[in-house]
Amino acid sequence: FMPRALACACNTDGMSGDVSVGGHVGCGDFLGDCSPFCYVAHPESCPTDQPSEAYPGAGWADCELPDGELDPYKCWDEDVSIEVVLSPFTFLGWRVPWWVIAAAALGATVLFSLVSELCRRRRRRAAAARARR
């Protein structure tokens, strides 16, 4: 019997069980879709992993990268941005995108946190589309 935390942990050696996973080690945005995942160390003992189609016999799971490791501009949430950017504020006769006002009012750190949260939402929605992993 292997504890779940150990079985479902991200691999540290490029292997998921006995299967080589193409050099993917640890948690990462390997597909460039702002949805980090990792190949689990012991898929045969991990009840929550998803079977990999790219590497039969391997398993993958969502994981969290530390803040700042995803590019917030690349990971923009299109669903939110299209609604918000199309309705800019009017300021002194100028049409100003919401993020310019947000950056001025809240500061860059708060704006970065907001964009990071939008990235996390996009990743959660993309989780269902990960069959290609």
C-alpha positions in Angstrom: 0.0 0.0 0.0 1.3 3.4 -1.0 0.0 6.6 0.6 -2.0 8.8 -1.8 0.2 11.8 -1.3 3.2 9.9 -2.4 1.5 8.1 -5.3 -0.2 11.2 -6.7 2.9 13.5 -6.3 4.4 15.0 -9.4 7.2 12.9 -10.8 10.8 14.1 -10.2 12.5 11.9 -12.7 10.6 12.1 -16.0 8.8 8.8 -15.3 5.1 8.1 -14.5 5.3 4.6 -13.0 7.4 2.7 -15.5 6.6 5.0 -18.4 8.9 7.7 -19.7 7.0 10.9 -20.2 9.2 12.7 -22.6 11.3 14.6 -20.1 8.4 16.3 -18.4 9.5 16.6 -14.8 7.4 18.2 -12.0 4.6 20.7 -12.5 4.6 22.8 -15.6 2.6 24.4 -18.4 3.9 21.8 -20.8 1.3 22.4 -23.5 1.5 26.2 -23.4 -2.2 26.4 -22.7 -1.9 28.1 -19.2 -3.1 24.8 -17.6 -0.2 23.4 -15.6 -0.2 19.7 -14.9 2.2 17.0 -14.0 2.6 13.3 -14.6 2.1 11.5 -11.3 4.9 9.4 -9.8 2.8 6.2 -9.3 -0.3 6.2 -11.5 -1.2 2.6 -10.6 -1.6 3.7 -7.0 -3.1 7.2 -7.5 -6.9 7.1 -7.5 -7.3 10.7 -8.8 -5.0 10.8 -11.8 -6.2 10.9 -15.4 -4.8 8.3 -17.9 -2.5 9.8 -20.4 -3.2 9.3 -24.1 0.2 10.7 -25.1 2.0 8.2 -22.9 -0.1 5.1 -22.4 0.3 3.7 -18.8 1.2 7.1 -17.4 -1.2 9.3 -15.4 -1.5 13.1 -15.1 -3.1 15.5 -12.6 -3.6 19.2 -12.3 -1.0 21.1 -10.3 -0.4 24.6 -9.1 2.6 26.6 -10.2 3.9 29.3 -7.8 2.5 32.8 -8.4 4.4 34.6 -11.2 5.4 31.5 -13.1 2.7 31.9 -15.8 2.8 34.9 -18.1 -0.5 36.7 -17.3 -0.6 38.3 -20.8 -0.3 34.9 -22.4 -2.9 33.4 -20.0 -5.5 36.0 -20.5 -9.1 34.8 -20.0 -10.6 35.5 -23.4 -14.2 35.2 -22.2 -13.8 37.9 -19.7 -11.5 40.2 -21.6 -13.7 40.4 -24.7 -16.7 41.5 -22.6 -14.7 44.0 -20.6 -12.4 45.4 -23.3 -15.4 46.1 -25.6 -16.9 48.3 -22.9 -14.2 50.8 -22.0 -14.7 53.7 -19.7 -14.9 57.3 -21.0 -12.5 59.5 -19.1 -12.2 63.2 -20.0 -13.5 62.4 -23.5 -11.1 59.5 -24.1 -12.2 55.9 -24.3 -9.9 54.1 -21.8 -9.7 50.3 -21.4 -10.6 49.1 -17.9 -7.2 47.8 -17.1 -5.5 51.2 -17.5 -7.8 52.6 -14.8 -7.4 49.5 -12.7 -3.6 49.8 -12.9 -3.7 53.5 -11.9 -6.2 53.0 -9.1 -5.0 49.7 -7.7 -1.4 49.5 -8.6 0.4 46.9 -10.8 0.6 44.3 -8.1 -3.2 44.1 -7.6 -3.7 44.1 -11.4 -1.2 41.3 -11.7 -3.2 39.3 -9.0 -6.4 39.9 -10.9 -4.9 38.6 -14.2 -3.4 35.7 -12.3 -6.9 34.7 -11.0 -8.3 35.0 -14.5 -5.5 32.6 -15.6 -6.5 30.1 -12.9 -10.1 30.2 -14.0 -9.1 29.5 -17.6 -7.0 26.6 -16.4 -9.9 25.1 -14.6 -12.1 25.3 -17.7 -9.4 23.8 -19.8 -9.0 20.8 -17.5 -11.9 19.1 -19.3 -10.1 19.4 -22.6 -7.0 17.6 -21.5 -7.6 14.3 -23.2 -4.6 14.8 -25.4 -2.2 14.4 -22.5 
